Amino acid sequence: MNTILIIIMAFFWALLVFYSILTLAGVYFRYKKKPPIKLEHYPSVSILIPAHNEGVVIQDTLSAMSRLDYPGELNVFLLDDGSSDNTAEIGREFQRTFSRIHYVPVPPGEPRGKSRVLNYGLSIIDSTYFLVYDADNQPEPDAVRLLVEAAEKTTNAAGAVGYVKTLNANKNILTQMIALEFQVFQLLMQCGRWQLFKIGSLAGTNMLLKREIIEQLGGYDVYALAEDAELTIRLTAGGYLLPVVAEARTWEQEPETLKTFIKQRTRWLIGNIYLLEKLFFTRKFWLNKAFHHAVQHLMVYLLFTLLLLFSHVFFIGSLFHLFEPKYSAPILMFWFMSYIVYTTQLIGVIVVDKEVSPIKTIVALIMYFTYAQLFVVLLGRSAAVYYWKRFVKKETINWDKTNRFKNRAA
């Protein structure tokens, strides 16, 4: 039993070391001086905003779109997927006021969800690039310009990926933890992968893509709830790059209640389970640098989860004297260092983003034992929902919208 435990902890340690290296590389990428980019010609860009009953937040989102500063042709398309609230009214009002904002009702269809709406958006635009923003996003004025400049100056780029900041981070402990998660795993490690391997990952929002390339790939997979991860692998397998632009920032609302958080993350994880299945049956998903994404997906959503679950069973069994392990110093060190490395990453990103405060430090110290442990529970719940609906009820799993809250200033 001790041998098994050592193997598990060694695996955890190897992952933490790897992610620590990514974090350090990300810090270097953030701090290193980058020469300013100036294009002779700025290509046309269309912004696609999928929306369904977004009346609570869409006015702030469209106001942010009206403030975007882009030297080239820019059009904003609010893609209304059958809203029954005042989303249409707000969208039409902005269309009357701003010539570059367009309200577009999306024809009904199946399966419902973001991917189908984005495919419809692609069918009505003819710009060189398109940019996806969720309906609760408020991009900073220079975000579009910075993403286009990076894409145009990177050889073989299919687009570019920006930084997603949490608009309502100070609402409560949950939003603080979500904000920290995004700062570490969505930014610093994303920057680290680009610095070390020239690999970028689409984040679902604040992502620029070349329209012609996406159309050649067949558009979005309408059955993929994690459409960003699925498209990332297809693009990378095709040999395309996705440069990371940390300076191109958007502010996004995150769940403020545990119920909303569980609902959102269940959808995300169901999407990743679907993608995990595709990895086993799609050979091209392992080509070129997509191999890195495929291996990471298997490690996180299969091997890591199984070992983490085993470690929890082992721990609980020990408490009830079902097992009688003989702990040794190296095993205790692995457990201790896992916590130290994880927490150091969180505190490190607070320092990098110059957001040090007592409350943020306390949140970082308790995240390992609280927020991080929800992953196994959520993945188990997601797998149960996915396979019950797919194999027992024979249903197509549709997009599950995240509840919105009244926006707070960043």
C-alpha positions as CSV (number, residue, x, y, z in Angstrom):
1,M,0.0,0.0,0.0
2,N,2.9,2.4,0.8
3,T,4.3,1.7,-2.6
4,I,1.1,2.6,-4.3
5,L,0.9,5.8,-2.2
6,I,4.4,6.7,-3.2
7,I,3.6,6.3,-6.9
8,I,0.5,8.5,-6.5
9,M,2.4,11.2,-4.6
10,A,5.3,11.1,-7.1
11,F,2.8,11.6,-9.9
12,F,1.2,14.6,-8.1
13,W,4.7,16.0,-7.4
14,A,5.8,15.6,-11.1
15,L,2.6,17.5,-12.2
16,L,3.2,20.2,-9.7
17,V,6.8,20.6,-10.7
18,F,5.8,20.8,-14.4
19,Y,3.1,23.3,-13.7
20,S,5.5,25.3,-11.5
21,I,7.9,25.5,-14.4
22,L,5.1,26.7,-16.6
23,T,4.2,29.3,-14.0
24,L,7.8,30.6,-13.8
25,A,8.0,30.7,-17.6
26,G,4.7,32.6,-17.5
27,V,6.1,35.2,-15.1
28,Y,9.1,35.6,-17.3
29,F,6.8,36.1,-20.4
30,R,4.8,38.7,-18.5
31,Y,7.8,40.7,-17.4
32,K,10.0,40.5,-20.5
33,K,10.0,43.6,-22.7
34,K,8.1,43.1,-25.9
35,P,8.8,45.5,-28.9
36,P,5.8,47.5,-29.9
37,I,3.9,46.3,-33.0
38,K,2.5,48.7,-35.6
39,L,0.8,47.3,-38.7
40,E,0.8,49.1,-42.0
41,H,-2.7,47.8,-42.6
42,Y,-5.3,46.6,-40.0
43,P,-7.5,43.8,-41.5
44,S,-11.3,43.7,-41.0
45,V,-12.6,42.2,-37.8
46,S,-16.1,41.0,-36.8
47,I,-17.0,40.5,-33.1
48,L,-19.5,37.7,-32.5
49,I,-21.4,37.8,-29.2
50,P,-23.7,34.7,-28.7
51,A,-26.6,35.7,-26.4
52,H,-29.6,34.1,-24.8
53,N,-31.6,36.0,-22.2
54,E,-28.7,38.3,-21.4
55,G,-30.7,41.5,-20.5
56,V,-29.1,41.8,-17.1
57,V,-25.6,42.3,-18.6
58,I,-25.8,43.0,-22.3
59,Q,-26.1,46.8,-22.0
60,D,-22.7,47.0,-20.2
61,T,-21.2,44.6,-22.7
62,L,-22.4,46.6,-25.8
63,S,-21.3,49.8,-24.1
64,A,-17.8,48.3,-23.8
65,M,-18.0,47.3,-27.5
66,S,-18.8,50.9,-28.4
67,R,-15.6,52.0,-26.7
68,L,-13.2,49.7,-28.6
69,D,-10.4,51.5,-30.4
70,Y,-9.4,49.7,-33.6
71,P,-7.8,51.4,-36.6
72,G,-9.4,49.0,-39.2
73,E,-12.9,48.0,-40.1
74,L,-14.7,46.6,-37.0
75,N,-18.3,45.3,-36.7
76,V,-20.0,43.9,-33.7
77,F,-22.8,41.3,-34.1
78,L,-25.1,40.5,-31.2
79,L,-26.3,37.0,-32.1
80,D,-29.6,36.6,-30.2
81,D,-30.5,32.9,-29.8
82,G,-34.2,33.1,-29.1
83,S,-34.1,35.4,-26.0
84,S,-37.4,36.0,-24.3
85,D,-36.3,38.9,-22.1
86,N,-35.3,42.4,-23.1
87,T,-32.0,41.4,-24.9
88,A,-33.6,42.2,-28.3
89,E,-34.8,45.6,-27.2
90,I,-31.4,46.6,-25.9
91,G,-29.6,45.2,-28.9
92,R,-31.8,47.1,-31.4
93,E,-31.3,50.3,-29.3
94,F,-27.5,50.0,-29.6
95,Q,-27.9,49.2,-33.4
96,R,-29.8,52.5,-33.9
97,T,-27.1,54.4,-32.0
98,F,-23.9,52.9,-33.2
99,S,-23.3,52.1,-36.8
100,R,-20.9,49.2,-36.1
101,I,-23.2,47.4,-33.7
102,H,-25.7,45.0,-35.3
103,Y,-28.5,43.0,-33.7
104,V,-29.0,39.6,-35.4
105,P,-31.8,37.2,-34.5
106,V,-30.5,33.6,-34.9
107,P,-32.9,31.2,-36.6
108,P,-34.0,28.4,-34.3
109,G,-32.2,25.1,-34.7
110,E,-30.8,22.0,-32.9
111,P,-28.7,21.3,-31.0
112,R,-29.0,24.5,-29.0
113,G,-25.9,26.2,-27.8
114,K,-22.9,28.5,-28.4
115,S,-21.3,26.4,-31.2
116,R,-24.4,26.5,-33.4
117,V,-24.8,30.2,-32.9
118,L,-21.2,30.9,-33.8
119,N,-21.5,28.8,-36.9
120,Y,-24.5,31.0,-37.9
121,G,-22.4,34.1,-37.2
122,L,-19.7,32.8,-39.4
123,S,-22.2,32.4,-42.3
124,I,-23.1,36.1,-42.2
125,I,-19.7,37.8,-42.0
126,D,-16.9,38.2,-44.6
127,S,-14.2,39.8,-42.4
128,T,-10.6,38.6,-42.3
129,Y,-10.8,37.8,-38.6
130,F,-13.6,37.3,-36.1
131,L,-13.4,37.7,-32.3
132,V,-15.6,35.9,-29.8
133,Y,-16.8,37.5,-26.7
134,D,-19.3,36.1,-24.2
135,A,-22.4,38.2,-23.4
136,D,-21.1,39.3,-20.0
137,N,-17.7,40.5,-21.3
138,Q,-16.3,44.1,-21.1
139,P,-13.1,44.2,-23.2
140,E,-10.6,47.0,-22.7
141,P,-10.5,49.5,-25.6
142,D,-7.2,48.3,-27.0
143,A,-8.0,44.5,-26.8
144,V,-8.9,44.0,-30.5
145,R,-5.9,45.9,-31.8
146,L,-3.4,44.0,-29.6
147,L,-4.8,40.6,-30.6
148,V,-4.8,41.5,-34.3
149,E,-1.2,42.8,-34.1
150,A,0.0,39.6,-32.5
151,A,-1.8,37.4,-35.0
152,E,-0.5,39.3,-38.0
153,K,3.1,39.3,-36.7
154,T,3.2,35.5,-35.8
155,T,3.9,33.2,-38.7
156,N,1.2,30.6,-39.3
157,A,-1.1,32.0,-36.6
158,A,-4.8,31.1,-36.7
159,G,-5.5,34.0,-34.4
160,A,-4.6,35.1,-30.9
161,V,-5.7,34.6,-27.3
162,G,-6.2,37.4,-24.7
163,Y,-6.5,37.5,-20.9
164,V,-9.8,37.0,-19.1
165,K,-10.1,39.0,-15.8
166,T,-12.8,38.6,-13.2
167,L,-15.2,41.6,-13.1
168,N,-16.8,40.6,-9.8
169,A,-13.8,39.2,-8.0
170,N,-14.4,41.1,-4.8
171,K,-18.0,39.9,-4.4
172,N,-17.3,37.0,-2.1
173,I,-14.9,34.2,-1.3
174,L,-16.1,32.1,-4.2
175,T,-15.5,34.8,-6.8
176,Q,-12.1,35.5,-5.2
177,M,-11.1,31.8,-5.7
178,I,-12.4,31.8,-9.3
179,A,-10.4,34.9,-10.1
180,L,-7.2,33.3,-8.6
181,E,-7.8,30.1,-10.6
182,F,-8.1,32.2,-13.8
183,Q,-5.0,34.2,-13.0
184,V,-2.8,31.1,-12.5
185,F,-4.2,28.4,-14.8
186,Q,-5.7,30.6,-17.5
187,L,-3.0,33.2,-17.7
188,L,0.4,32.5,-16.2
189,M,0.4,28.8,-17.3
190,Q,-1.0,29.8,-20.7
191,C,1.8,32.4,-21.0
192,G,4.3,29.7,-19.8
193,R,3.2,27.2,-22.5
194,W,3.6,29.9,-25.2
195,Q,7.1,30.9,-23.8
196,L,8.4,27.3,-23.7
197,F,6.5,25.4,-26.5
198,K,4.8,28.1,-28.6
199,I,1.4,26.5,-27.7
200,G,-1.7,28.6,-27.0
201,S,-5.2,27.5,-25.9
202,L,-8.5,29.2,-26.8
203,A,-10.3,30.4,-23.7
204,G,-13.9,30.6,-25.0
205,T,-13.9,34.4,-25.0
206,N,-11.5,37.2,-25.9
207,M,-10.1,35.0,-28.7
208,L,-9.4,36.1,-32.2
209,L,-9.6,33.7,-35.1
210,K,-9.0,33.8,-38.8
211,R,-12.3,33.2,-40.5
212,E,-11.0,31.4,-43.6
213,I,-9.1,28.9,-41.5
214,I,-12.0,28.1,-39.3
215,E,-14.3,27.6,-42.3
216,Q,-11.7,25.3,-43.8
217,L,-11.8,23.2,-40.6
218,G,-15.6,22.9,-40.9
219,G,-16.5,25.5,-38.3
220,Y,-17.4,24.7,-34.7
221,D,-18.4,21.2,-33.5
222,V,-22.1,21.8,-32.6
223,Y,-22.0,18.9,-30.1
224,A,-19.0,20.3,-28.2
225,L,-19.9,22.1,-25.0
226,A,-16.2,22.9,-24.5
227,E,-16.0,24.3,-28.0
228,D,-12.8,26.3,-27.3
229,A,-10.8,23.2,-26.2
230,E,-12.0,21.1,-29.1
231,L,-11.2,23.8,-31.6
232,T,-7.8,24.4,-30.0
233,I,-6.8,20.8,-30.6
234,R,-8.0,20.8,-34.2
235,L,-6.1,24.0,-35.0
236,T,-2.9,22.8,-33.3
237,A,-3.2,19.5,-35.1
238,G,-3.3,21.5,-38.3
239,G,0.0,23.1,-37.5
240,Y,-1.5,26.5,-36.6
241,L,-0.3,28.7,-33.7
242,L,-2.3,30.7,-31.2
243,P,-0.1,33.4,-29.7
244,V,-0.9,34.6,-26.2
245,V,-1.4,38.3,-25.6
246,A,-1.6,39.0,-21.8
247,E,-2.1,42.7,-22.4
248,A,-5.3,42.2,-24.4
249,R,-7.7,42.0,-21.5
250,T,-11.5,41.6,-21.0
251,W,-13.4,41.6,-17.8
252,E,-15.9,38.8,-17.3
253,Q,-18.5,38.1,-14.7
254,E,-18.1,34.8,-12.8
255,P,-20.7,32.8,-10.7
256,E,-21.5,34.4,-7.4
257,T,-23.3,31.4,-5.9
258,L,-22.2,27.8,-5.4
259,K,-25.3,26.6,-7.3
260,T,-24.5,28.7,-10.4
261,F,-20.8,27.7,-10.2
262,I,-21.7,23.9,-10.1
263,K,-24.0,24.3,-13.0
264,Q,-21.4,26.2,-15.1
265,R,-18.6,23.8,-14.3
266,T,-20.7,20.8,-14.9
267,R,-21.3,22.0,-18.4
268,W,-17.6,22.7,-18.9
269,L,-16.6,19.2,-17.6
270,I,-19.2,17.5,-19.7
271,G,-17.7,19.2,-22.7
272,N,-14.2,18.0,-21.7
273,I,-15.5,14.4,-21.2
274,Y,-16.9,14.6,-24.8
275,L,-13.5,15.8,-25.9
276,L,-11.8,13.0,-24.0
277,E,-13.8,10.5,-26.0
278,K,-12.9,12.2,-29.3
279,L,-9.2,11.8,-28.3
280,F,-9.5,8.0,-28.2
281,F,-11.1,7.8,-31.6
282,T,-9.6,10.7,-33.6
283,R,-6.0,10.1,-34.8
284,K,-5.5,13.6,-36.1
285,F,-6.0,15.0,-32.6
286,W,-2.5,13.7,-31.8
287,L,-0.7,15.3,-34.7
288,N,1.9,18.0,-34.4
289,K,1.8,20.0,-31.2
290,A,-1.7,18.9,-30.6
291,F,0.0,15.9,-28.9
292,H,0.7,18.2,-25.9
293,H,-2.9,19.2,-25.6
294,A,-4.1,15.6,-25.9
295,V,-1.7,14.3,-23.3
296,Q,-2.6,17.1,-20.9
297,H,-6.3,16.4,-21.4
298,L,-5.7,12.7,-20.6
299,M,-3.6,13.5,-17.6
300,V,-6.0,16.0,-16.0
301,Y,-9.4,14.5,-16.8
302,L,-8.5,10.8,-16.5
303,L,-5.2,9.8,-14.9
304,F,-4.9,12.7,-12.4
305,T,-8.6,12.4,-11.4
306,L,-8.4,8.6,-10.8
307,L,-5.3,9.0,-8.7
308,L,-6.7,11.9,-6.8
309,L,-9.9,9.9,-6.1
310,F,-7.7,6.9,-4.9
311,S,-5.8,9.2,-2.6
312,H,-9.1,10.5,-1.0
313,V,-10.3,6.9,-0.5
314,F,-6.9,6.0,1.0
315,F,-7.1,9.0,3.4
316,I,-10.6,8.2,4.5
317,G,-9.8,4.5,4.9
318,S,-6.9,5.4,7.1
319,L,-9.1,7.6,9.4
320,F,-11.4,4.6,9.9
321,H,-8.5,2.1,10.3
322,L,-9.4,0.3,7.1
323,F,-5.8,0.6,6.1
324,E,-2.7,0.7,8.4
325,P,-0.1,2.5,6.3
326,K,3.4,3.0,7.7
327,Y,4.1,6.6,6.8
328,S,7.6,7.6,6.0
329,A,9.3,11.0,5.8
330,P,9.3,11.1,1.9
331,I,5.6,10.4,1.7
332,L,4.8,13.1,4.2
333,M,7.1,15.4,2.3
334,F,5.2,14.8,-0.9
335,W,1.9,15.7,0.7
336,F,3.4,18.8,2.4
337,M,5.2,20.0,-0.8
338,S,2.1,19.5,-2.9
339,Y,0.3,22.0,-0.8
340,I,3.3,24.4,-0.6
341,V,3.8,24.4,-4.4
342,Y,0.1,24.8,-5.2
343,T,-0.3,27.7,-2.7
344,T,3.0,29.4,-3.9
345,Q,1.6,29.5,-7.4
346,L,-1.5,31.3,-6.2
347,I,0.4,33.8,-4.1
348,G,2.9,34.3,-6.9
349,V,0.3,35.4,-9.3
350,I,-1.2,37.9,-6.8
351,V,2.3,39.5,-6.6
352,V,2.7,39.5,-10.4
353,D,-0.6,41.2,-10.9
354,K,0.1,43.6,-8.0
355,E,-3.0,42.6,-6.1
356,V,-1.5,41.7,-2.7
357,S,-4.0,42.0,0.2
358,P,-4.7,40.1,3.4
359,I,-7.9,38.6,2.1
360,K,-6.4,37.4,-1.2
361,T,-3.5,35.8,0.8
362,I,-6.0,34.0,3.1
363,V,-8.0,32.8,0.1
364,A,-4.8,31.4,-1.5
365,L,-3.9,29.5,1.7
366,I,-7.3,27.7,1.9
367,M,-7.9,27.0,-1.8
368,Y,-6.1,23.7,-1.8
369,F,-8.4,22.2,0.8
370,T,-11.6,23.7,-0.4
371,Y,-12.0,25.0,-4.0
372,A,-9.4,22.6,-5.5
373,Q,-11.1,19.5,-4.0
374,L,-14.4,20.3,-5.7
375,F,-12.8,19.2,-9.0
376,V,-13.3,15.5,-8.3
377,V,-16.9,15.9,-7.1
378,L,-17.8,18.0,-10.1
379,L,-16.1,15.6,-12.6
380,G,-18.0,12.7,-11.0
381,R,-21.3,14.6,-11.2
382,S,-20.6,15.6,-14.8
383,A,-19.8,12.1,-15.9
384,A,-23.0,10.8,-14.3
385,V,-25.1,13.4,-16.1
386,Y,-23.3,12.9,-19.4
387,Y,-23.6,9.2,-19.6
388,W,-27.2,9.1,-18.1
389,K,-28.5,11.5,-20.7
390,R,-26.5,10.0,-23.6
391,F,-26.9,6.2,-23.0
392,V,-30.0,5.9,-20.8
393,K,-32.3,8.7,-21.9
394,K,-30.8,8.9,-25.5
395,E,-30.8,12.7,-25.4
396,T,-28.6,15.2,-27.0
397,I,-26.9,17.3,-24.3
398,N,-27.6,20.9,-25.0
399,W,-26.0,24.1,-23.8
400,D,-26.8,25.0,-20.2
401,K,-26.7,28.8,-19.8
402,T,-24.9,30.4,-16.8
403,N,-27.1,32.7,-14.7
404,R,-26.0,36.3,-14.7
405,F,-25.9,38.9,-12.0
406,K,-26.0,42.7,-12.2
407,N,-22.5,43.8,-13.2
408,R,-20.2,45.5,-10.6
409,A,-17.4,47.8,-11.7
410,A,-14.0,46.2,-12.1
